[in-house]
């Protein structure tokens, strides 16, 4: 390793000879050293031994440009990541390095570059995934909805728990709210499924509990047990018939024990339901 200012001073011959030899050794070793030469010239080469990097001085003589990495263990030359491939005019035509996964999945970048098999597979999946209806989930008990990969919109049907009937009356059907929601910025939602109210022989009908979709982003979608549902594009109130017929959120049959007569309790309400239809 040798460095020299490459200027031969006016001096005695032995010192001149030593200065010439030092300058030639510096040139022959590419001015190698752990720090940059103290005297620099435009387009000068320097092998930075502290980083195993070959560098070249800029034409303005104000910056070092890294050319490549010399792997001293494998005795091999390495190209740095994100090195541009250019034509004779200096215009970029490619990239030796990695582009973001999103660039591959979007399928719109025209920059040629290295790509891993994993990114190719991800891009194929992203670009070939069909749009439209993808999947559905049904919740008959309170839980958490987790957005499947690729889902951007959901159509939610939220039905509350049916009300319990009074005396010998049948139960009361719950309301249903239906909403089409953009879940692009949502990863999960809290699902509450309302319980049906118990039938009673006195004191008036017992309401079931509301069912709720709540994702912290969209307005809460509430399927009311008794009363008006809310938060949906379509809100249906409670009534004699459930949105689902006699499956969810509807009161059961009236009590009919002849020995109890007018004190027979009414039918209990059925539990609610939340149905999520998922779209890409």
FENBELDA-V950590 format. One record per residue. RES is the residue in one letter. PSI is psi in degrees with one decimal (* if undefined). OMEGA is omega as a letter, one per 20 degrees, with the letter a starting at -180 (999 if undefined). BURIAL is b if it has 24 or more other C-alpha atoms within 12 Angstrom, else e. Layout:
# FENBELDA-V950590
[[RES:PSI:OMEGA:BURIAL] [RES:PSI:OMEGA:BURIAL]]
This chain:
# FENBELDA-V950590
[[X:131.5:a:e] [X:144.0:r:b] [X:147.4:a:b] [X:151.8:r:b] [X:-2.8:r:e] [X:25.3:r:b] [X:121.5:a:e] [X:114.1:a:e] [X:157.6:r:e] [X:107.3:a:e] [X:-179.9:r:e] [X:160.0:a:e] [X:-48.5:a:e] [X:-40.8:r:e] [X:-36.0:r:e] [X:-43.8:r:e] [X:-43.4:r:e] [X:-37.5:r:e] [X:-40.3:r:b] [X:-44.8:r:e] [X:-41.1:r:e] [X:-40.9:r:e] [X:-42.6:r:b] [X:-39.3:r:e] [X:-36.6:r:e] [X:-44.2:r:b] [X:-40.4:a:e] [X:-27.6:a:e] [X:11.1:a:e] [X:38.7:r:b] [X:38.9:a:b] [X:145.1:r:b] [X:166.7:a:b] [X:-11.6:r:e] [X:160.9:a:e] [X:149.3:r:b] [X:143.9:a:b] [X:-30.2:r:e] [X:124.9:a:e] [X:156.6:r:b] [X:154.9:r:b] [X:135.8:r:e] [X:18.0:r:e] [X:141.0:r:b] [X:143.4:r:b] [X:126.6:r:b] [X:111.3:a:b] [X:101.6:a:b] [X:-19.9:r:e] [X:-24.6:a:e] [X:5.1:a:e] [X:40.6:a:b] [X:129.8:r:b] [X:126.8:a:b] [X:156.0:r:b] [X:139.2:r:b] [X:140.3:r:b] [X:160.5:a:e] [X:-26.1:r:e] [X:-3.3:r:e] [X:39.0:a:e] [X:3.4:a:e] [X:150.5:r:e] [X:134.5:r:b] [X:122.7:r:e] [X:125.8:a:b] [X:-44.4:a:b] [X:174.3:a:b] [X:132.3:r:b] [X:109.0:a:e] [X:99.8:a:e] [X:-21.5:r:e] [X:-43.7:a:e] [X:-1.3:a:e] [X:54.9:a:e] [X:153.7:r:e] [X:134.4:a:e] [X:145.5:r:e] [X:137.4:a:e] [X:146.8:r:e] [X:149.3:r:e] [X:34.0:r:e] [X:127.1:a:e] [X:143.2:r:e] [X:125.4:a:e] [X:162.4:r:e] [X:-174.5:a:e] [X:-13.1:r:e] [X:-0.8:a:e] [X:6.9:r:e] [X:130.5:a:e] [X:131.7:r:e] [X:-11.6:a:e] [X:-174.6:a:e] [X:123.7:r:b] [X:94.2:a:e] [X:-168.9:a:e] [X:131.9:r:e] [X:160.4:r:b] [X:146.4:r:e] [X:-36.2:a:e] [X:-31.5:r:e] [X:-39.8:r:e] [X:-41.7:a:b] [X:-29.1:r:b] [X:-30.2:r:e] [X:21.4:a:e] [X:-15.4:a:e] [X:137.4:r:e] [X:5.7:r:e] [X:120.1:r:b] [X:137.3:r:e] [X:173.3:r:b] [X:145.5:r:e] [X:139.7:a:e] [X:155.5:r:e] [X:-34.1:r:e] [X:-41.9:r:e] [X:-34.5:r:e] [X:-44.2:r:e] [X:-41.7:r:e] [X:-39.2:r:e] [X:-41.5:r:b] [X:-43.6:r:e] [X:-45.3:a:e] [X:-39.8:a:e] [X:-21.2:a:e] [X:-6.0:a:e] [X:125.8:a:e] [X:147.9:r:e] [X:166.6:r:e] [X:-160.7:a:e] [X:130.2:a:e] [X:-46.5:a:e] [X:171.9:r:e] [X:156.4:r:e] [X:138.9:r:b] [X:130.4:r:b] [X:115.5:r:b] [X:4.3:r:b] [X:156.9:a:b] [X:137.8:a:b] [X:-163.5:r:e] [X:129.0:r:e] [X:126.9:r:b] [X:126.8:a:e] [X:124.1:r:b] [X:156.8:a:b] [X:134.0:r:e] [X:-8.0:a:b] [X:132.6:a:b] [X:-23.8:a:b] [X:152.4:r:b] [X:147.9:r:b] [X:114.7:a:b] [X:137.7:r:b] [X:114.6:a:b] [X:112.6:a:b] [X:129.0:a:b] [X:175.4:r:b] [X:138.0:a:b] [X:151.1:r:b] [X:150.9:r:b] [X:144.0:a:b] [X:156.9:a:b] [X:132.5:a:b] [X:-122.6:a:b] [X:10.9:a:b] [X:158.5:r:b] [X:165.1:r:b] [X:169.7:a:b] [X:128.1:a:b] [X:145.0:r:b] [X:164.0:r:b] [X:164.1:r:b] [X:135.3:r:b] [X:135.4:a:b] [X:128.8:a:b] [X:139.5:r:b] [X:118.9:a:b] [X:141.8:r:b] [X:117.8:a:e] [X:24.7:r:b] [X:-36.3:a:e] [X:16.5:a:e] [X:137.3:r:b] [X:-22.8:a:e] [X:167.8:r:e] [X:146.7:r:b] [X:126.8:a:b] [X:122.7:r:b] [X:124.3:r:b] [X:118.3:a:b] [X:142.0:r:b] [X:149.6:r:b] [X:150.9:r:b] [X:151.9:a:b] [X:146.7:r:b] [X:151.6:a:b] [X:153.4:r:b] [X:-6.5:a:b] [X:161.3:r:e] [X:0.2:r:e] [X:165.7:a:e] [X:145.4:r:b] [X:118.2:a:b] [X:147.2:r:b] [X:-173.0:a:b] [X:151.0:r:b] [X:148.8:r:b] [X:146.0:a:b] [X:136.5:r:b] [X:124.6:a:b] [X:113.7:a:b] [X:3.8:r:b] [X:0.1:a:e] [X:-54.5:r:e] [X:158.4:r:b] [X:140.0:r:e] [X:136.6:r:b] [X:116.4:a:b] [X:124.2:r:b] [X:106.8:a:b] [X:139.8:r:b] [X:-49.3:r:b] [X:126.0:a:b] [X:-162.6:a:b] [X:132.2:r:b] [X:165.3:a:b] [X:163.1:r:b] [X:-5.5:a:b] [X:168.3:r:b] [X:-26.8:r:e] [X:121.3:a:e] [X:114.3:a:b] [X:127.4:a:b] [X:174.4:r:b] [X:155.3:a:b] [X:-164.6:a:b] [X:-23.5:a:b] [X:133.6:r:b] [X:155.3:r:b] [X:-31.1:a:b] [X:10.4:a:b] [X:-114.2:a:e] [X:21.4:a:e] [X:-54.9:a:e] [X:145.6:r:b] [X:26.0:r:b] [X:147.2:r:b] [X:148.9:r:b] [X:-179.2:a:b] [X:156.7:r:b] [X:153.4:r:b] [X:146.6:a:b] [X:22.1:r:e] [X:112.4:a:e] [X:-24.2:a:e] [X:-24.3:a:e] [X:-18.9:r:e] [X:-135.9:a:e] [X:-9.7:r:e] [X:7.3:r:e] [X:131.6:a:b] [X:152.6:r:b] [X:175.3:r:b] [X:145.2:r:b] [X:154.9:r:b] [X:150.1:r:b] [X:154.8:r:b] [X:159.1:a:b] [X:-167.7:a:b] [X:149.8:r:b] [X:121.7:a:b] [X:127.1:a:b] [X:118.5:r:b] [X:123.4:a:b] [X:137.5:a:b] [X:145.0:r:b] [X:*:999:b]]
